[in-house]
Amino acid sequence: MVVAMFMMTATFAENENNSAMKSVEAYDMTINMRKLAVVLDLTSDQMEAVQDIHNAFCNDMMLAAYAQADERGTMVKSAVKKDMRYMRYILNDAQYKKYELLLNTTLVNRGLK
């Protein structure tokens, strides 16, 4: 009986840890910047600025990943809003529309939007 309880507890803890890890992985927004540069047709100056903005966005998203569950949604919205505001300044209209589509698709696919 004790062994069975131990096994059930260990399995539950393992599933909870896996669930938490998957949750954190969803917030990892690391991307291949070269591919993004090709898709958006970025200039070298734009690429440098986009890299800096994206690094800040990744940091904000990881902070949200480790925050309390009731704060995450607000933190994600804030991070996305800040990222989009900065990207709007750097990208032209066509690039911005593509970036917006890519980001929204990524957020939906990861269950963050």
ABEGO torsion letter per residue (X at the ends): XAAAAAAAAAAAAAAAAAAAAAAAAAABABBBAAAAAAAAGBBAAAAAAAAAAAAAAAAAAAAAAABBAAAAAAAAAAAAAAAAAAAAAABBAAAAAAAAAAAAAAAAAAGAX
